[in-house]
């Protein structure tokens, strides 16, 4: 079942599923009890394009500040809850638009019922989140470990606990650090459940490794129409997660946000410090939301031709570099520093034209 045909779930003002754009999420890594730091990070995430932010709620002291966080956040907030059902209820009463829970570790059916009833009364959504480390012992024994079959069975069980209270504002996730297991889990969920799916590879690793694993896992699933909201999990600044998420969506033609920068891999013909040049251009465009294509090429022979679709680009050579728009050369400049300065001028002009 492709994401366009899945049930719509409301998360504050956002609609998940039913063909709505794939939503980008991240999670703060500040101490939630530090309101100033947490709000600052939420603002940074939103500036990068994050549309909903998850916040850990480990204890009552964290729960005490949730209303302040909610009231000052520009986007819907999701409370990440484990073990203590009372924290889930407090988050909902503080105005949080969503919960991420594993009903299996919330406690008895009556405690799950209290959480679900609070969510219904306050218009909050619930994400039933299962991962390879949270599968019930019974299922581990039956399937021989935390395999995809066990994780999907766990998700079905937990969704049923929520459904039994007549609640259907449910999002489902089943994550593993294994890309292949993650793909298998979500394919099964897409066949079996009507609810929107929150897709991600958990514990994916460092910026480089996590980006690769997330791009492969999410790329396969999203290309099959599986996934309504995503988070790229990285051992890095959460803002990096948002950037990677949008690049994955851009590569699949699902969403575009900000400039697309293309650059050649360098070769023996390269006669400028292209790596430094690309870094400078990328840094100058941080925070830019304009939908433009920018090319940074190392060879004046092939650069404009290979990147003719770029709105603006540069190509360097031994004695001079060129600046081009849509494959047509508009300036020729001597010296790498002068080339970069001239390129920034022309780039500013392109951005101004788009704004107007």
C-alpha positions as CSV (number, residue, x, y, z in Angstrom):
1,X,0.0,0.0,0.0
2,X,1.6,3.2,-1.1
3,X,1.7,6.2,1.2
4,X,-0.8,8.0,-0.9
5,X,-3.5,5.6,0.1
6,X,-2.8,5.4,3.8
7,X,-5.0,6.9,6.5
8,X,-4.5,10.5,7.3
9,X,-3.3,11.3,10.8
10,X,-3.3,14.9,12.2
11,X,-0.2,16.1,14.1
12,X,-1.2,19.6,15.1
13,X,-1.6,21.6,11.9
14,X,0.2,18.9,9.8
15,X,-1.4,16.0,8.0
16,X,0.6,12.7,7.7
17,X,-0.3,10.1,5.1
18,X,-3.0,10.2,2.5
19,X,-0.6,11.5,-0.2
20,X,0.6,14.5,1.8
21,X,4.3,15.4,1.4
22,X,6.7,13.2,3.3
23,X,7.3,15.0,6.5
24,X,10.8,15.6,7.9
25,X,11.4,15.1,11.7
26,X,14.3,15.2,14.0
27,X,15.0,15.0,17.7
28,X,16.7,17.3,20.1
29,X,19.8,16.1,21.9
30,X,19.8,18.8,24.6
31,X,18.8,18.3,28.2
32,X,15.1,18.8,27.9
33,X,15.1,20.4,31.4
34,X,17.3,23.2,29.9
35,X,14.5,25.2,28.3
36,X,16.7,27.8,26.7
37,X,19.1,25.3,25.1
38,X,16.2,23.1,23.9
39,X,14.2,26.0,22.4
40,X,17.4,27.2,20.7
41,X,17.9,23.8,19.1
42,X,14.3,23.6,18.0
43,X,14.7,27.0,16.3
44,X,17.8,25.7,14.6
45,X,16.1,22.6,13.4
46,X,13.1,24.6,12.1
47,X,15.4,26.9,10.2
48,X,16.9,23.9,8.4
49,X,13.3,22.8,7.5
50,X,12.4,20.4,10.3
51,X,8.6,20.2,10.4
52,X,8.1,18.3,13.8
53,X,10.5,17.9,16.6
54,X,10.7,15.0,19.1
55,X,11.8,15.7,22.7
56,X,12.9,13.2,25.3
57,X,10.9,13.2,28.5
58,X,12.9,11.1,31.0
59,X,11.5,12.3,34.3
60,X,9.1,14.7,36.1
61,X,11.6,17.6,36.0
62,X,11.6,17.3,32.2
63,X,7.8,17.1,32.2
64,X,7.6,20.3,34.3
65,X,9.0,22.4,31.3
66,X,6.9,20.8,28.5
67,X,4.2,23.5,28.5
68,X,6.8,26.2,28.1
69,X,8.5,24.3,25.3
70,X,5.2,23.7,23.6
71,X,4.0,27.3,23.9
72,X,7.2,28.7,22.4
73,X,7.8,26.1,19.6
74,X,6.9,27.1,16.1
75,X,6.3,23.5,15.0
76,X,4.4,20.5,16.5
77,X,6.3,18.7,19.3
78,X,6.3,14.9,20.0
79,X,7.1,13.6,23.4
80,X,9.4,10.5,23.5
81,X,8.2,8.4,26.4
82,X,9.4,5.2,27.9
83,X,8.1,3.2,30.9
84,X,6.2,5.9,32.8
85,X,2.7,6.4,31.5
86,X,2.2,9.4,33.7
87,X,4.8,11.3,31.7
88,X,2.9,10.6,28.5
89,X,-0.3,12.0,30.0
90,X,1.6,15.1,31.3
91,X,3.0,15.7,27.8
92,X,-0.4,15.6,26.3
93,X,-1.9,17.9,28.9
94,X,1.0,20.3,28.2
95,X,-0.2,20.6,24.6
96,X,2.2,18.3,22.9
97,X,0.8,17.3,19.5
98,X,2.1,13.8,19.5
99,X,3.6,10.9,21.6
100,X,6.1,8.3,20.7
101,X,5.5,5.3,22.9
102,X,6.1,1.6,23.0
103,X,2.9,0.3,24.6
104,X,4.8,-2.8,25.7
105,X,6.9,-0.8,28.2
106,X,4.2,1.6,29.4
107,X,2.8,-1.1,31.6
108,X,-0.6,-2.7,32.0
109,X,-3.5,-2.4,29.6
110,X,-5.2,0.0,32.0
111,X,-2.2,2.3,31.8
112,X,-2.1,2.2,28.1
113,X,-5.8,3.0,28.1
114,X,-5.1,6.1,30.3
115,X,-2.6,7.4,27.8
116,X,-4.8,6.7,24.8
117,X,-7.8,8.3,26.4
118,X,-5.8,11.4,27.2
119,X,-4.6,11.6,23.5
120,X,-8.1,11.4,22.2
121,X,-9.4,14.0,24.6
122,X,-6.6,16.5,23.6
123,X,-6.4,15.7,19.9
124,X,-2.9,14.2,20.0
125,X,-1.5,11.5,17.7
126,X,0.4,8.4,18.9
127,X,3.3,6.8,17.2
128,X,3.7,3.2,18.1
129,X,7.4,2.8,17.9
130,X,9.1,-0.6,18.0
131,X,12.8,-1.3,17.6
132,X,14.9,-4.4,17.6
133,X,15.8,-3.9,21.3
134,X,12.2,-3.7,22.5
135,X,10.7,-6.9,21.2
136,X,8.8,-9.0,23.8
137,X,10.6,-12.1,25.1
138,X,7.8,-14.3,23.9
139,X,8.3,-13.2,20.3
140,X,12.1,-13.4,20.6
141,X,11.7,-17.0,21.7
142,X,9.1,-17.8,19.0
143,X,11.1,-16.3,16.1
144,X,14.6,-17.0,17.4
145,X,15.6,-13.3,17.9
146,X,14.8,-9.8,16.9
147,X,14.2,-10.6,13.2
148,X,11.8,-8.7,11.0
149,X,9.0,-11.2,11.6
150,X,9.3,-10.7,15.4
151,X,9.4,-6.9,15.1
152,X,6.4,-6.7,12.8
153,X,4.4,-9.0,15.1
154,X,5.4,-6.8,18.1
155,X,4.1,-3.7,16.2
156,X,0.8,-5.5,15.4
157,X,0.3,-6.4,19.1
158,X,1.0,-2.8,20.2
159,X,-1.2,-1.2,17.6
160,X,-4.0,-3.5,18.7
161,X,-3.6,-2.3,22.3
162,X,-4.2,1.3,21.1
163,X,-7.0,0.3,18.7
164,X,-8.9,-1.5,21.4
165,X,-9.6,2.0,22.9
166,X,-11.3,3.0,19.7
167,X,-8.3,5.3,18.7
168,X,-7.0,5.5,15.2
169,X,-4.7,8.6,15.1
170,X,-1.8,6.2,14.9
171,X,1.6,6.3,13.2
172,X,3.7,3.2,13.2
173,X,7.5,2.7,13.1
174,X,9.6,-0.5,13.3
175,X,13.3,0.4,13.2
176,X,16.5,-1.6,13.2
177,X,20.1,-0.7,12.8
178,X,20.2,-3.3,9.9
179,X,19.2,-1.7,6.6
180,X,17.9,-5.0,5.2
181,X,15.8,-5.8,8.3
182,X,14.4,-2.3,8.3
183,X,13.4,-2.6,4.6
184,X,11.8,-6.0,5.3
185,X,9.9,-4.7,8.3
186,X,8.4,-1.7,6.5
187,X,7.4,-3.7,3.5
188,X,5.4,-6.0,5.8
189,X,3.9,-3.1,7.7
190,X,2.8,-1.4,4.4
191,X,1.0,-4.6,3.4
192,X,-0.7,-5.2,6.8
193,X,-1.6,-1.9,8.4
194,X,-3.5,1.1,7.1
195,X,-1.7,3.7,9.2
196,X,1.0,6.2,8.1
197,X,4.6,4.9,8.6
198,X,7.4,6.8,10.2
199,X,10.5,5.5,8.5
200,X,14.1,5.5,9.6
201,X,17.2,3.3,10.3
202,X,17.9,3.5,14.0
203,X,21.4,3.8,15.5
204,X,22.7,4.4,12.0
205,X,26.0,5.8,13.2
206,X,28.3,8.7,12.4
207,X,27.6,11.4,9.9
208,X,29.2,9.5,7.0
209,X,28.1,5.9,7.9
210,X,24.6,7.0,9.1
211,X,24.0,9.0,5.9
212,X,24.9,6.0,3.7
213,X,22.7,3.6,5.7
214,X,19.8,6.0,5.8
215,X,20.1,6.9,2.1
216,X,20.0,3.2,1.2
217,X,17.3,2.2,3.6
218,X,15.0,5.2,3.2
219,X,15.7,5.4,-0.5
220,X,14.5,1.9,-1.2
221,X,11.4,2.3,0.8
222,X,10.4,5.8,-0.4
223,X,11.0,4.7,-4.0
224,X,8.4,2.0,-3.4
225,X,5.9,4.6,-1.9
226,X,6.5,3.4,1.6
227,X,7.0,6.1,4.2
228,X,4.9,9.2,5.3
229,X,7.3,10.8,7.7
230,X,11.1,10.3,8.1
231,X,13.9,10.8,10.5
232,X,17.6,10.3,9.6
233,X,19.3,9.1,12.8
234,X,22.9,10.3,13.1
235,X,25.5,10.5,15.8
236,X,25.9,14.2,14.9
237,X,24.3,17.6,15.2
238,X,20.5,17.0,14.7
239,X,20.5,19.8,12.1
240,X,22.6,17.4,9.9
241,X,19.8,14.9,10.1
242,X,17.4,17.4,8.5
243,X,19.8,18.3,5.7
244,X,20.4,14.6,4.9
245,X,16.6,13.9,4.9
246,X,15.9,16.6,2.4
247,X,18.7,15.4,0.1
248,X,17.3,11.9,0.2
249,X,13.8,13.3,-0.7
250,X,15.3,15.5,-3.4
251,X,17.2,12.6,-5.0
252,X,13.9,10.7,-5.3
253,X,12.0,13.7,-6.7
254,X,9.7,13.8,-3.7
255,X,10.5,17.2,-2.2
256,X,12.9,20.1,-2.9
257,X,14.2,22.6,-0.4
258,X,17.1,24.8,-0.8
259,X,19.9,24.8,-3.4
260,X,21.1,21.7,-5.1
261,X,24.9,21.8,-5.4
262,X,26.6,19.6,-8.0
263,X,30.3,19.3,-8.2
264,X,32.7,17.1,-10.1
265,X,34.9,14.5,-8.3
266,X,38.2,16.1,-9.5
267,X,40.7,14.4,-11.8
268,X,44.2,15.0,-13.2
269,X,42.8,17.9,-15.3
270,X,41.7,19.9,-12.2
271,X,44.0,22.9,-11.8
272,X,42.2,24.7,-8.9
273,X,41.6,23.7,-5.3
274,X,38.1,22.5,-6.1
275,X,37.5,20.9,-2.7
276,X,38.1,24.2,-1.0
277,X,36.0,26.0,-3.6
278,X,33.0,23.7,-3.2
279,X,33.2,24.0,0.6
280,X,33.2,27.8,0.3
281,X,30.1,27.8,-2.0
282,X,28.3,25.3,0.2
283,X,29.0,27.3,3.3
284,X,27.7,30.5,1.7
285,X,24.4,28.8,0.8
286,X,23.8,27.4,4.3
287,X,20.3,28.4,5.4
288,X,19.3,29.4,1.9
289,X,15.9,28.0,0.9
290,X,15.9,29.0,-2.8
291,X,15.3,26.2,-5.2
292,X,18.3,26.6,-7.5
293,X,20.9,24.4,-9.0
294,X,24.6,25.4,-8.5
295,X,27.6,23.8,-10.2
296,X,31.2,23.8,-9.0
297,X,33.3,22.3,-11.7
298,X,37.1,21.8,-12.0
299,X,37.6,21.9,-15.7
300,X,36.7,24.7,-18.2
301,X,36.6,22.2,-21.0
302,X,33.8,20.0,-19.7
303,X,32.3,22.1,-16.9
304,X,29.7,24.2,-18.7
305,X,28.6,21.3,-20.9
306,X,28.3,18.7,-18.1
307,X,26.4,21.2,-15.9
308,X,24.4,23.1,-18.5
309,X,21.2,22.6,-16.5
310,X,22.7,24.6,-13.5
311,X,21.2,28.0,-12.8
312,X,24.7,29.2,-12.2
313,X,28.1,27.5,-12.1
314,X,31.8,28.0,-12.1
315,X,34.6,26.1,-13.7
316,X,38.3,26.6,-12.9
317,X,41.4,26.4,-15.1
318,X,45.2,27.1,-14.8
319,X,45.1,30.7,-15.9
320,X,41.4,31.6,-15.6
321,X,38.1,30.4,-14.6
322,X,34.6,30.9,-16.0
323,X,31.2,31.6,-14.6
324,X,28.2,30.3,-16.6
325,X,24.4,30.3,-16.4
326,X,22.5,27.5,-18.1
327,X,25.7,26.4,-19.9
328,X,26.4,29.9,-21.3
329,X,29.6,31.6,-20.2
330,X,28.9,35.0,-18.7
331,X,32.3,35.9,-17.1
332,X,35.9,35.0,-17.4
333,X,38.1,35.7,-14.3
334,X,41.8,35.2,-13.6
335,X,42.8,33.8,-10.2
336,X,41.0,31.4,-7.8
337,X,40.2,34.1,-5.2
338,X,38.9,36.5,-7.8
339,X,36.9,33.7,-9.4
340,X,35.2,32.8,-6.1
341,X,34.5,36.5,-5.4
342,X,33.0,37.1,-8.8
343,X,31.0,33.9,-8.5
344,X,29.5,35.1,-5.2
345,X,28.4,38.3,-6.9
346,X,26.7,36.5,-9.7
347,X,25.1,34.0,-7.3
348,X,23.7,36.9,-5.3
349,X,22.2,38.2,-8.5
350,X,20.5,34.9,-9.3
351,X,19.0,34.7,-5.8
352,X,17.8,38.3,-6.1
353,X,16.1,37.5,-9.4
354,X,14.4,34.5,-7.9
355,X,13.1,36.5,-4.9
356,X,11.7,39.1,-7.3
